[in-house]
Amino acid sequence: PQMTKRTNTIMILIISVLLALAVVSIGTTAAIWTSSAPGSGNTVAPATDSPENWNVWAKYFGGEIIDENLHTARLTVFHSDSYGLNLETVIIPNIISIDGKDYKVVEIGNQIFADATLKQLPVKVYISPEVKHISAMAFSNLPNLTKVVFGVDENGQGANCVLDDFTFMMCAELSTVITNGRSVTDTANLPITAAGLAFMGCASNLTIIENL
């Protein structure tokens, strides 16, 4: 019995070590494809204003179907993590998979980043070319959001995009928004301005840039 008890104890210790290693491994794997920290050697998300692969971040998002026939979807959640990864660059994907089917992302829902680690980290967000609507408070209260870029496709084109009121509310470090020639308007169908309700509480030096 004493030997059995000792064997069980050893097995429990081995299992505990293996579980710990598995957790570390998962964290490391995630970091490899999310980190864009200088010198990390793990940059995956392109640090450009028109990423070559708009779906590099798709695995981090969940959504709901808007129109089954048109295969369109709305992003509703950004899957947070507990590893404190350096999410320096976040790319809104063009396509997400729902129940094994691909849907074009045309909307960004309310407060999808509410619990994400990027609330504590400097971050730049790239809006994919197909997005047509961004809901109220979708990016609100991200204190270290510094830059938003409305991306275009390989032909330099992107959908017209409407921002609801308070979309970027209280993003105190947001100082640069680049529209890349896309039509980005408020709910009154007027071109966005730094003084608009979409940017309430953002940096006092917020600049809207139409083209680089």
Disulfide bonds with the S-S distance in Angstrom:
none
